[in-house]
Amino acid sequence: MTTVLAIENVDKFYGPVNHGVHAVKDLSMQIAKGEIVALLGSSGCGKTSTLRMVAGFEEVSRGTIAIAGKPAHMLPPVKRNVAMAFEGYSLYPPLTVRENIAFALKAARLPKATVDQKVAEIAKLLEIEDILERYPSSISGGQQQRASLGRALIRDANLHLLDEPMGQLEPQLRAVLRGRIKHFIKERGLTAILVTHDQTEANALADRIAVMEGGVLQQFDTPQKIKERPANLFTGTFVGEPPMNVFEAFVSGEADRIKLKLPDGLALDYEQGNFAQGVRDALLKRQRVVIGIRPYAVRRAKDGVPATVSANQWLGDQTHIAADFAGGSLVLVEHDRTRLERGETIGIRIDPQNLHVFDAGSGAAISHGPELA
């Protein structure tokens, strides 16, 4: 596949190199033509700084960025052939919404009929046909955001950079537009990078997700792989709703068993045959690990490890049960309406194929189910 964007060993310092704020740390990634990639992370993780370096609005402190096979990190933004939808909209106040969206097409001297047709198409996609003749100051923040998004998507560019493009929209409209925008991008073979802190948006739109924290790329993979095989404890707990349950455990091997001893005298007890030889060796050479279990993978069983119900919420299509377990809190998800009272004792079963194990020191994944990470 053709690589459209290559980021190699990029650092971003705000202030003196090696002494200022290190916002992005030794970042490398490649994005192929036609891909939608989401940069996902909490505020301050480095995702917006990365996007702005690609766009040319921030200087690269170290490393290189190539766009369409050509070095771009020293070029001004206008020379990079990228289209960007800013979180802050950045519409031209003297121009109408129609004129804002059409600006780049007119600058490229496209025929008026072509410009009008493209503007009409994008306005219908984003449901802003009724505000095309209005000025930015007279429309809402959500409408401005859609106009900014339309101005970016309408362009013929090597890269489309979308910075929190739907953050101001109400949930119902956002859900509708996610599907439309993904279809629009895929149908035209565009290459897009989306910055978001919303994992639902990242999962819905992206072919691959780059999870960032503290300026470091934690994992770059498909949404399915990130959820099923998180590279480390941070990714495991950051991606997933409700979040992954995690507990510290002490490992012991007895006869043909592996015991994961939890706080409060509790333990998970498995036959060694449930795990591949490499997983058994990796577990038994460690004294302490962190185990993770997705809420939807926790089961109730009469002979399970005891837990005490602390909350029971029916959300209309599933039940979220919180329980005091092993010195902490555990959440499990059931699809039927479950009637459990606070203080009631339940049994918890965690099947070995649903167990994620992480190194207690580094947080790196050791195993997922029966296989090594």
C-alpha positions in Angstrom: 0.0 0.0 0.0 1.1 3.6 -0.7 2.3 5.4 2.4 0.8 9.0 2.5 2.2 10.0 5.9 5.5 8.9 7.5 6.4 10.3 10.9 9.9 9.2 12.0 11.3 9.7 15.5 9.5 13.0 16.0 9.9 15.0 19.3 8.0 18.1 20.2 9.3 20.4 22.9 7.6 23.6 24.0 10.6 25.7 25.1 14.3 24.7 24.7 15.0 21.2 23.3 15.6 18.8 26.2 14.6 21.4 28.7 11.1 22.5 27.8 7.8 20.7 28.0 8.3 17.4 26.1 4.8 17.1 24.5 5.6 14.4 21.9 8.3 11.8 22.5 10.1 9.8 19.7 6.9 9.3 17.7 7.0 7.0 14.6 4.0 5.9 12.5 3.1 5.4 8.9 -0.4 5.9 7.5 -1.4 4.4 4.2 -3.5 5.9 1.4 -7.2 5.6 2.1 -6.8 5.0 5.8 -8.7 6.7 8.6 -6.5 6.9 11.7 -7.6 8.2 15.1 -5.2 9.8 17.6 -6.9 8.9 20.8 -6.0 10.1 24.3 -6.8 12.4 27.2 -6.1 16.1 27.3 -2.4 16.9 27.1 -1.4 13.5 25.7 0.3 15.0 22.6 -2.4 14.1 20.0 -3.2 17.7 19.0 0.5 18.7 19.0 1.1 15.8 16.6 -1.7 16.9 14.3 -0.4 20.5 14.3 3.1 19.3 13.4 1.7 17.4 10.5 -0.3 20.4 9.4 2.8 22.7 9.8 1.3 24.9 12.5 3.9 23.6 15.0 7.6 23.1 14.4 9.1 19.7 14.7 11.8 19.7 17.4 13.5 16.5 16.2 12.7 13.9 13.6 11.1 14.0 10.2 7.6 14.1 8.6 7.0 13.0 5.0 3.8 13.6 3.1 3.2 11.7 -0.2 6.8 10.5 -0.2 8.3 14.0 0.1 9.9 15.6 3.2 7.4 18.1 4.6 8.4 19.0 8.2 10.3 22.1 6.9 7.6 23.3 4.6 5.0 26.0 5.4 1.4 24.8 5.8 0.3 26.1 2.4 2.9 23.9 0.7 1.8 20.6 2.4 -1.5 20.0 0.6 -3.4 19.1 3.7 -6.9 20.1 4.6 -7.7 20.7 8.3 -10.9 21.1 10.3 -10.0 22.9 13.5 -11.6 22.4 16.9 -12.0 26.2 17.1 -13.7 26.3 13.6 -11.5 29.2 12.2 -14.1 30.3 9.6 -13.6 33.6 7.8 -16.0 36.0 9.4 -16.7 38.2 6.3 -17.7 35.2 4.2 -20.9 33.3 4.3 -21.0 29.6 5.1 -21.2 28.8 1.4 -18.2 31.0 0.6 -16.2 29.5 3.5 -16.8 26.0 2.3 -16.1 26.9 -1.4 -13.0 29.0 -0.6 -10.4 26.4 -1.6 -12.3 25.3 -4.7 -12.6 28.9 -6.0 -8.9 29.5 -5.3 -8.2 26.4 -7.4 -10.3 28.1 -10.2 -12.7 25.3 -10.6 -15.8 26.0 -12.7 -18.7 27.6 -10.8 -21.0 24.8 -11.6 -18.6 22.3 -10.2 -18.1 24.4 -7.0 -21.9 24.7 -6.5 -22.4 21.0 -7.0 -19.7 20.1 -4.5 -20.9 22.6 -1.9 -24.5 21.3 -2.2 -23.3 17.8 -1.8 -21.3 18.5 1.4 -24.0 20.7 2.8 -26.5 17.9 2.5 -24.1 15.4 4.0 -23.7 17.7 7.1 -27.3 19.0 7.2 -26.4 22.6 6.8 -28.2 23.5 3.6 -30.4 26.0 5.5 -27.4 28.1 6.7 -25.3 28.4 3.6 -26.2 32.1 3.1 -25.6 33.1 6.7 -22.4 34.4 8.3 -20.4 32.6 11.0 -21.3 35.1 13.7 -25.0 34.3 13.2 -24.9 30.5 13.6 -24.4 28.2 16.6 -21.1 26.5 17.6 -22.3 23.2 16.3 -23.2 24.7 12.9 -19.8 26.4 12.8 -18.2 23.1 13.5 -20.0 21.4 10.6 -19.2 24.3 8.3 -15.5 24.0 9.2 -15.7 20.2 8.6 -17.3 20.8 5.3 -14.6 23.2 4.2 -12.0 20.5 5.0 -13.7 17.5 3.5 -14.5 19.3 0.2 -10.9 19.8 -0.6 -8.7 17.6 -2.8 -5.8 17.1 -0.5 -3.2 14.5 0.4 -4.3 14.4 4.0 -7.5 15.5 5.8 -6.8 16.5 9.4 -9.8 16.6 11.7 -9.3 18.0 15.2 -12.2 17.0 17.5 -14.5 17.6 14.5 -17.8 16.8 16.2 -17.2 17.8 19.8 -19.9 20.5 19.7 -22.7 18.4 18.2 -25.6 16.8 20.1 -25.2 13.0 20.5 -27.9 12.0 18.1 -26.6 14.1 15.2 -23.0 13.0 16.0 -24.0 9.4 15.7 -25.7 10.0 12.3 -22.8 12.0 10.9 -20.1 9.5 11.9 -21.5 7.0 9.5 -22.0 9.5 6.7 -18.5 11.0 7.1 -16.8 7.6 7.1 -18.7 6.6 4.0 -17.8 9.9 2.3 -14.1 9.5 3.1 -14.0 5.8 2.1 -15.9 6.3 -1.1 -13.4 8.9 -2.3 -10.3 7.1 -1.1 -9.3 10.1 1.1 -6.7 9.7 3.9 -7.8 11.2 7.2 -6.4 11.7 10.7 -8.9 12.3 13.5 -8.0 13.7 16.9 -10.4 12.8 19.6 -10.7 11.9 23.3 -14.0 10.0 22.5 -13.3 6.3 22.1 -16.8 5.7 20.6 -15.9 8.2 17.9 -12.5 6.6 17.3 -13.9 3.1 17.2 -16.7 4.1 14.8 -14.6 6.0 12.3 -11.0 4.7 12.4 -9.4 1.8 10.6 -6.6 2.1 13.2 -6.3 3.9 16.5 -3.1 5.4 17.9 -3.5 5.5 21.6 -1.3 8.2 23.2 -0.4 9.1 26.8 2.2 11.4 28.1 3.4 12.2 24.6 4.2 8.5 24.0 2.5 6.3 21.5 1.2 3.4 23.6 -0.4 1.2 20.8 -1.2 1.6 17.1 -3.6 -1.0 15.9 -7.1 -1.8 14.8 -10.0 -1.1 17.3 -10.5 -4.8 17.7 -6.9 -5.6 18.4 -6.6 -2.8 20.9 -9.6 -4.0 22.8 -8.8 -7.7 22.6 -5.0 -7.5 22.9 -4.0 -4.3 24.6 -0.3 -3.7 24.5 -0.1 -2.5 28.1 -2.0 -1.7 31.2 -2.7 1.9 30.2 -4.3 0.9 26.8 -6.2 -1.9 28.5 -7.8 0.4 31.0 -8.2 3.5 28.8 -10.0 1.8 25.9 -13.3 0.1 26.8 -16.5 1.2 28.4 -17.0 0.3 31.2 -13.3 0.3 31.8 -11.3 -3.0 32.3 -11.3 -4.3 35.9 -7.8 -4.6 37.2 -6.4 -6.2 40.4 -2.9 -7.0 41.7 -2.3 -10.7 42.1 0.5 -12.9 43.5 1.4 -16.0 41.4 2.0 -19.4 42.7 2.2 -22.8 41.1 1.0 -25.9 42.9 1.0 -29.3 41.3 -0.7 -28.7 37.9 -2.5 -25.5 39.1 -1.8 -21.8 38.7 -3.1 -19.7 41.5 -3.5 -15.9 41.3 -3.8 -14.8 44.9 -5.8 -11.6 45.3 -6.3 -9.3 48.3 -8.7 -10.2 51.1 -7.6 -13.9 51.0 -9.3 -14.5 47.6 -7.8 -16.4 44.7 -8.4 -17.4 41.1 -7.4 -21.1 40.6 -6.7 -22.5 37.1 -5.4 -25.7 35.6 -2.0 -25.1 34.0 -3.4 -26.8 30.9 -5.6 -23.7 30.3 -2.5 -21.8 29.2 0.1 -22.3 26.5 3.5 -23.3 27.8 5.0 -19.9 27.2 2.2 -18.3 29.3 2.8 -20.7 32.1 6.5 -20.0 32.1 6.0 -16.2 32.0 3.5 -16.4 34.9 5.4 -18.8 37.1 8.7 -16.8 36.9 6.9 -13.7 38.3 5.9 -13.2 41.9 3.5 -10.4 41.2 1.3 -9.4 38.2 -1.7 -7.2 37.4 -4.7 -9.0 36.0 -7.4 -7.4 33.9 -10.9 -8.5 33.0 -13.4 -6.8 30.7 -16.7 -6.2 32.4 -18.6 -8.0 29.7 -16.4 -11.1 30.3 -17.1 -11.4 34.1 -19.7 -14.1 34.9 -21.8 -14.9 37.9 -21.6 -18.4 39.2 -22.8 -20.0 42.5 -19.4 -21.6 43.1 -17.5 -18.4 42.1 -15.2 -16.2 44.2 -17.5 -14.1 46.5 -18.2 -10.4 45.9 -20.7 -8.0 47.5 -23.0 -6.0 45.3 -22.5 -2.2 45.8 -24.7 -0.9 42.9 -27.0 -2.2 40.3 -27.9 -0.1 37.3 -30.3 -1.0 34.4 -29.4 1.2 31.4 -32.3 0.2 29.2 -30.5 -2.5 27.2 -28.0 -3.9 29.8 -27.3 -4.1 33.5 -24.1 -2.8 35.1 -23.4 -4.4 38.4 -20.7 -3.0 40.7 -19.4 -5.2 43.5 -16.8 -5.0 46.2 -14.2 -7.6 45.3 -10.6 -8.3 46.3 -10.1 -5.0 48.1 -11.4 -3.0 45.2 -14.4 -2.6 42.9 -15.4 -4.9 40.1 -18.0 -4.1 37.4 -19.8 -6.7 35.3 -22.2 -6.3 32.5 -25.3 -8.5 31.8 -27.7 -8.0 28.9 -30.8 -9.1 30.9 -32.3 -7.0 33.6 -30.9 -8.3 36.8 -32.5 -7.8 40.2 -29.8 -7.7 42.8 -29.9 -5.7 46.1 -27.0 -3.7 47.5 -25.2 -5.9 50.0 -26.1 -9.1 48.4 -23.4 -11.7 47.9 -22.7 -13.1 44.5 -20.1 -15.5 43.0 -17.7 -14.2 40.4 -16.2 -16.5 37.7 -13.4 -15.3 35.4 -12.7 -17.8 32.7 -9.0 -18.2 31.7 -9.7 -17.3 28.1 -10.9 -13.8 29.2 -7.9 -13.1 31.5 -5.4 -10.3 30.5 -2.2 -10.4 32.5 0.3 -7.4 32.7 3.7 -7.0 34.2 3.4 -5.3 37.6 6.4 -3.1 37.1 6.3 -2.0 33.5 2.6 -2.5 32.7 3.5 -4.4 29.5 1.1 -7.1 28.5 2.2 -10.6 29.3 -0.7 -12.7 28.0 -4.2 -12.5 26.7 -6.3 -15.5 27.5 -4.2 -18.7 26.9 -1.6 -17.0 24.6 1.4 -14.7 25.0 0.9 -11.1 24.2 
